[in-house]
């Protein structure tokens, strides 16, 4: 995938034109590829494309690769890139813009799945539960089973509580999720 | 000839140059070995500073010294400063000389052992001291200047120079093309403000045409240069236009009648406003002659030659684009594959498409690519090394024009580095990005013309590390900008050296940017290197100021190092030898016209009774210098003329290392030498002697072979190597290669000889390798 030659058929200018009108895309055309974003990013070594490369790929309209990247899911929203970008681009917002588009396109790589599971847990309980997150994600991502001994040792040491805290009233939260599902293509268990 | 009347107290001043010299050369040890009864030595951090100069001045004023030897950077930088300082203190300026221990020692031998560099510098300074005690005070000659300037080139730089000068000094402006405006009149909009080129240029062209102080000649080139700085006689060649500029009212009656389409106005705003005939199309039917109401057409016009007299010359001959067809992978020329100049012209006053951007089939291009650095930044020798400076910005301007004419059209810029240094340029870059121009960092690898007239471009997006292929309707190559054809011929005629990039060498890269090494020749615009309109105008204004300053003095100082005729038998050999007709026989004796004399010294070896010497370069003075220079350690003696000396300076600035055995002796020209001096060099211990000249004056260079052959024959008894080489200022790399080869050959030969001598005489001679 990464070494594929860029040809007109692999480029989608409409995708570029869509993104530059969305949050995080405003100044995207003025990127000069300086690399401040990737240099500042604490997790760029885990990404298949650095934020700089993602911006360049959007300029070229490489839609498929941008949306399939793990970059947009790995971003921890620390905002270092956005604070430091000399051209006023907000890669953090850009990632948030790209996630729902990837969802709508039906992209379900393991990073996307993790976010989906996380959202499920929060939607149901109003709070995050590491135990539920861990166990549900293991079901959808079979490779995770290798992590089971680690999980068990966490449980036995009391580091992974099995009890799940719940919010008293989840109505407002449900409304938020509903909005997200209707407008942004967010997907959770119904 | 030698001033023996009063004692000579020589002050030697050595400059540390803030470590540039003292980090390599042990100045303290030099001091110890040089100081003596009448020689004091002093070391300063920066001799050129006011503290350094003050020290010399106060030593003179206290009566401690009356002659000065300076060991510092090249005399090209500060000789005039120091000389005017000592003049102020009451010492004849000629009694101060600079020994170049930076460009010719510390900067070029710092990779060698300290001992060998110290030994060289010691020799140089000792030689300079010996020379200083033997030379005489001289007063420069004065010559009246001709208060008229020739400006060569009618582009924006030449136009600016002419207009800035013409209120105070008479100007003759010549232009090779049939119209003024140079490349600028062929531009569309100008970055970074996007104002139209002809709108800002036309008023200036008209002003040149109307200015009473400017005589303008189009279709004119310099054919020959005679005379000397301040008083040139220049031959101009005028190609025929076949239409009298003064008579033509550009009514256009001729062009309507012409059946062959041969008579035309180059473009609507042409200055001068006059039609011209393309004789390759004309069938001489005479229709234009008959219809012209002003009788302006003359089909029998011939090339004309005129001669003008000027005091100064300003060169503003500009640039031309390199022909990109040598870049095989780009397949230029091909339909729809343009140079940026061709792209500009399509949208300029000179447009042949009605200022419409169009493909070969006359339709508007939907996709346009700009390929930067086509032939620039290339160190293989196929293209040019330099960056053409303006392409990054003009290609963005052209991309903006495409987007302006059709917002949905695509414009791609393929660049290596986006260089937008300079006021308002980064903003221009940012603005172009906002317009949606696609920037690809990566040099285009291949351009392949397709059957349908489109062009396939193959590249790597180096930001993504991925190859790419795109199809374009038009591809614009941004070619390397090189000096315009004929620059070298003109520069050679005027005795102005070029850099190895072919552009004119400035007197000083930073501090004298529009002066050349010829005091009467100035330069402005792209003939000094690629630049934009703003910088060309700045240089035009500067050059005008410098010309005005030069002419304003009314007089030119001529170096006083001229021949003196000590003895004459009236044989006339020197008269025959002199290439400048500066010697005549009068009353059975040779007489010198000092103003015609260039001080080349050809007359010195020509005199059969050794009756002629050049002042301050006499045989005995040169021998004294050689003796002292070689006293402590042998070396290779290199006699060098000012043009080749400038090459050695460039080698120094570029830190090109060469053997520290090399000892330069600077001469006005190598032609002052005869076997006496060269034999003396060998006797005093030179392991080899080289003659290096860089002059482009054919009158001298054509005689160098004979000089070399004579010297070779007359110094044969020493069995030591002698070589001659012609090195122009630009060829500093050739110079250092040559010096290295020669020094090692001379060294090897000397070693062999000493081994032989040891074998025969059990001598204790040792030799540096």
Contacts between the chains, C-beta under 8 A, distances in Angstrom:
chain1	res1	chain2	res2	distance
A	2	B	466	7.4
A	3	B	466	6.5
A	3	B	467	8.0
A	4	B	466	7.1
A	5	B	466	6.9
A	5	B	467	4.6
A	5	B	468	6.2
A	5	B	469	6.0
A	6	B	461	6.4
A	6	B	464	7.8
A	6	B	466	5.8
A	6	B	467	7.0
A	6	B	468	3.5
A	6	B	469	7.2
A	7	B	468	7.1
A	7	B	469	5.1
A	7	B	470	7.6
A	8	B	469	8.0
A	8	B	470	6.4
A	8	B	471	6.6
A	29	B	433	5.1
A	29	B	434	5.9
A	29	B	436	5.8
A	30	B	430	5.4
A	30	B	433	4.2
A	30	B	434	5.9
A	31	B	433	7.7
A	32	B	418	6.9
A	32	B	429	7.8
A	32	B	433	7.6
A	32	B	439	7.9
A	33	B	441	6.3
A	33	B	463	4.7
A	52	B	463	7.2
A	53	B	463	7.0
A	53	B	464	5.8
A	56	B	461	7.2
A	56	B	463	4.9
A	56	B	464	5.8
A	57	B	464	6.7
A	59	B	438	6.5
A	59	B	439	7.9
A	60	B	438	7.3
A	60	B	461	7.3
A	60	B	464	7.9
A	87	B	430	7.5
